[in-house]
Amino acid sequence: MLESWKTAVTSAGGTIYDYIPDFAFIVRLDQAARSRVASLPFVHWVGPLQPAYKISPELAKSQDVALKVVVQTFPDEDLAAVASNLTDAQTSSNQFGGLLHATVAQAQIANLAKLDSVSWIEPEREMKLYNDKAREVMRVNQAWADLGLYGSGQIVAVADTGLDTGNSSTLSADFAGRIAATYALGRSGNWSAPMLMAPTLQALC
């Protein structure tokens, strides 16, 4: 996917939201923009985002009457309007979109997916610790006890697609004050990690 292609879609009036494997994007278009985008030489197909595409397969095959779900909305949508369709929904939002956590009836999921503002619905999973065995495999406790090594003062380079908001003043508390330097390799001056990402190098301390 070339940056010039995305620029052409945007110039034609499309708003690009998210990448879908393989080689497709979710794009908001009015009728005129749809015709312009469809005529671009690199575009093979333009079609509606069907409600079924927005529902996690895990939900589609679930037999539970009531389900705890996470509903994601597009970033420029009215989160409160979607929440009004749910009972006791907990909401949050960032630059990538809105999130609603709620318990819904199985039959209600299909209706939620029909809302243009909704981009994805998936089960809400209970947080579990999966890396608690890593310290045993890496003998961290032994390094602490035998060598007195705690990693204090070390700087670690992380080559990744980006980090959170890409703004040192609004980073998650997990990283705040711990970034020594950042180098945006794919997008000049932009080391955030939105839905569409490019290579970035961060140095963490």
N, C-alpha and C positions, 0 to 999 in steps of 0.2 A: 504494500500500500504506500503510494508516494504522497509526500506532503503536498505536492502540486495538485494532486487529485482532490484532496480534502479542501484545499483552498478554492478549487474550481466549484465544488459542491456548495461551499459557503457563499461564494460570489453569486451563485445562481439562486440564492435565497434559502438554502437549507441550513438547519441548525443541527450539527452533529452531536450526538450524545454518547454513544457507546459502540465499541467494536464487537462484532459477532463472528466467531470462527465459522467458516473460513472466508475471509475477504469480503465481509459485509459490515455495514454500519446501521445503527438505528438513527434515523434522521427525521426531523420534523419539517414537513413541507406543506405549503398551501398548493392549490391546484396548478397555479401558474408556475410555481417553483418546481413542482413535480415534473411538469412537461420539460422544463429547461434541464433539470438534472438527468432525466431519462434520455435526453438527446446527447449527453456528453459521451465522447467516443469510448471511454474506458468503463462506462456503466453497462452492465449486462442485464440488469433486472431491477425494477422498482415495484414494491408491493406493500400492502398494509401490514402493520405489526399486529398479527392476530392475537386475541386474548390467550389462546392456548400456549403461545410462545412465552408468555410471562409467568407461567406457573411451573414451579419446580416439579420434576417428575415424582419426587418423594411425596408431594402433596396430592398429585393426581392419582396415585395408587393407594393412598391412605384410606383406611376404613373407619377411622375415628370420627365420631359425631362432631366433636369440638376440637379445634386445633390451635396451638399457640403458633403464631406466624409473625414474620417480619415482612412488612410491605414497604417497598422502595418506590419513591416517586421521582419524576424528572425534576431537575434543579429549578426550573422556572415555573413550577406549578404551585397551586395553593394547597399547602399541606393541611391546613385546618379544614378545608372543604372535604378532603379525603377522610380525615379523622372523624368527620361528622357522620360517616357511614358506619363507624365502629363504636362499640361500647367500651369505655375505660381504656382508650388507646393512649399509650405513652409515645410522645413524639420527640424527635430531635432532627436537626438538619445541619448541613455544611455545604460547601461549594459544589459538591457532587450530587446533591439531592436530599430528599427528606426520607426519614425512616419512621415507621409506625410499628409498635409492638402491641399485639392484641390477641385475644382469644376469640376465634370466630367459628361459626358453624361451617361444616364442610360445604354446604350448599352456597354459602356466601362468597366463597373464594372465586367462583366463576364470575359473579357479578362485579367483584373488585377488579378482576383482570380486564373487564370490559371498559373500565375508566381510562380515558386517554392519558390522564395524569399519572397512572401507575405504570412503572417499568418492570417490576419483578416482585414475585411473592414466593417465599420459601419458609420452611419450618424454622421456628426459633429453637435453637439448640442450647442445651444446658452447657455452660462453660466447664470444661474438664482440663485437668493438667496432664499433658502428654509427654513433656520433656523432663519429668522428674527423675528419669533413669539416666539421663545424659551425664550428670555429675558422677555417677558411679562408673560409667563406661570410660570417662575421661580421667578418672581418679582425682577429681577435684579435692575431695576431703583429704586424700593422702598428700597432695601438693601443699595444702594448707598446713597440715600437721607436721609433715617432715621437712618441708622447705620454706615454710612461711611465705609462700607466694599467693597473693590475693588479687593480682592484676591491677593494683592501685597505681594510678599515674600513667598507665599505658594508653597509647593512642592506637585505635583500630581503624583501618580503612575498609569501608564497605562499598563494593561496586554493585549497584542495584538500579532499579528503574526510577527511583525517586523516594522522597520521604514526606509523608503527611501533607501539610499545607504548602511546604516549600518556603515558609516564612518563619524566621527564627523567633519572632515575637508571638506567633500563634501556634507553635508546635505543641503536640501532646506533651503533658507533664513528664512522660517517660523519657523524653529526649531534651526537654528544655534545659538550656545552659550546658549541654554536653556536646554540642557540635563545634568542633575546632575549625573546620573549613568544608566548603562544598564546591564541587566542580560540575557544572551542567554540560555534559558532553553532547547530548542530542538536541537540546533546546537551550539556546544561549540565555543565560540568566534565569532559567526556570528549572528548579530541582524539586518541584512538587510531584506527587504521585496520584494524579487523577485517573479516570477510567482509561484514557489513552496516554500511554507513557513512553518515554524515551530514556536511553541510558544516562545514568547519573552516577557520580562517585561522591560518597560522603566520607568524611573523616570524623569518627566519633571518639570522644575521650571520656 
